[in-house]
Structures are given as C-alpha cells and as structure tokens.
Amino acid sequence: MSQHAPLIIDIAGTTLTRTDRQRLKHPLTGGIILFARNWQDRTQLTALCQDIKKVRKDLLICVDHEGGRVQRFKTDGFTHLPPMRALGELWMRDALQATNVATACGYVLATELRACGVDFSFTPVLDLDFGESSVIGDRAFHSDARVASLLAKSLMHGLLQAGMANCGKHFPGHGFVKADSHTEIPVDKRSLKAILAEDALPYASLNTSLSSVMPAHVIYPKVDSRPAGFSSKWLQYVLRGQLDFHGAIFSDDLSMAGARRLDGKDVSYTAAAVAALEAGCDMVLLCNQSLVDKGLAVDALLQGLTEAQLKGQWEPNEASEDRRQSLLPTTPALDWDKLMTHPAYMQALWLVP
C-alpha cells in the first residue's frame, strides 16, 4: 500500500526553515497551503515553491486564490481577479459572455499561479448568495444554483486549460447561515430535502467536473449533529452515495472554531483530524499554527496522527492517496516571461473585468 499523506500544513515565512523542511519530509504530510505572509514577490514565491519540491516532489502546493477579497498574491504582475459575484452580475446582462469571462478568469488565475510553481487553488466557491453570510458574500457567483453551477463549470474549464485541478466549497452550502465558521459554529436548520434542492445542487450537477470538494464547518442538525466535514452521513452517504462524487475531499481548516468542537466537547487537533478522516475526508488542513509557539501545534498533530495510526484509530487509505496525487499538475507550466506573450493568456487577460 502507498503511504497515505493526508496533512496539509503551512509555514510562517517567505523561505523554508530547517524545521519546515522536517515537517514537510514527514510521511503524513501531503502538501502545504500558502498565505499572503508567504509572499514577497514572484521571484521569492518561485524560489519557495522550488525549495518545497526539492524536499518532496509529490507535495501539493496549495493556496486560497479565488479573486476579489480572497486572493493571496496581488502585486508584482499578478492580475487582480474580480469577486465571483461580478460574474453573476454579468450573467444577468449577457449569460454567454459571462461564461466566457469566467473561463478567462480561471485560465488567468491558474496560469499565473503555475508560472510561480503553485499547483492548486481552493476554488471555486459553490455557496449560494442568500445575502445573509458576511464570510461568503461576494465570493458566491449567484443566488440561483443553476447559474452558480454553469459559471463555476466555466471557471473550472479555464483552470483545466491551464492544467490545474479545482475544489468546490463549502459542501453542502455555507451561504444560508450568518455565522462565520472561523469564529463560531454556524447551524443551518433546514431539511436535507431543502438543502439538496438548492445549496447542494451544484455538487450534483458538477460531479463529473469537480476534482475535489471542501465541506463546510456548519452543523445541519436535521441531518447530523456534527459539522459536515466530520459527518459520514454528509460525506459518505450524501456526497459520495447520493451525489455520486468520486474526487478528493479536504477538511476545512482544523484551527477554525467550527472544527474544534465535536459532540458538545472541545477536542484536540489530532482528534479533529481523526474524526475528519474517519468521516470520509482524504486530506485535512491545519492553517496558521506555524505562527504560534514555533508551530508546536503542527508538530503535535504530526505526532498525534502517527500515534493514532499505530493504535488503529484511523487507517491509511490508498484510494485517498491516489486522489491526493491526482490533484498534482501533469502538464508543464509556462514560465512567467513566456506566459506574458502567450496568445491564449493575452486573450483571456483582455476578457478579465
């Protein structure tokens, strides 16, 4: 069996320290997520990504790079991508033009990241814009699930043209609740039938196009008392069973408030990670803990998950590892200088609003 490497971790700075390298070499580490603090300029980012790949070629270098207010790299030539709501507004004026622009945005997003060595972005947001959620807000394409699905598919087509996989989030839907799961545990009291008819509709209609999915740290008590990312009912029965999704499943950040309280109790990062993996996640994220106490929480999770594996509390999963590796790009990336004169990039750039 191939080693299952389910952990996506982060680093504190703009270069790898000796400790970072040790953590990235750990057999349970499957990737790294970058943030704005890891960015200085394109030269630095490219060098950092090269150093990460020197540690292990198979590490998945990820970032939250959606457009609008969630875009980690915005200077030194990176295109300012619009919030996804702008594409939804364009749809209302010209639907065909909106799908074309969405593809252009996906292509520009992915080619620029890949030119610097980044493999993967956690995009697109499939949440619906109910006008309630401040944390989602203009990150959503539209309030209509059909419009959101078609615009997301168009954006994903642009990512695919650039050789990048995609991630639909936050399953089954985060747009209906007001609370921010970074700081609270949102509760959505609607029925499974209502959620499947609206919020989860994009996951059903895009099950042949989605490479990966990230569940919400939201509790839907009429389905399960646990947040979706820790619920086998949501991940195994609904997402994989009813909606026939076969791609990778990431947990959302385990350091968020919505991830640290399960069954009415506060739990450790290790317990949260084991719960997510046992529920059906292929990979789990722990973000921003490298900044606290020299990353003791990162080391504790690596050690804790290793011990949990030895004790049989979770089983490494070969299918999960295959799904992780399937997210790595398989086509060569254009370097920045070649990209800037590439006809497809120039055409796409002209379309980005």
Disulfide bonds with the S-S distance in Angstrom:
none
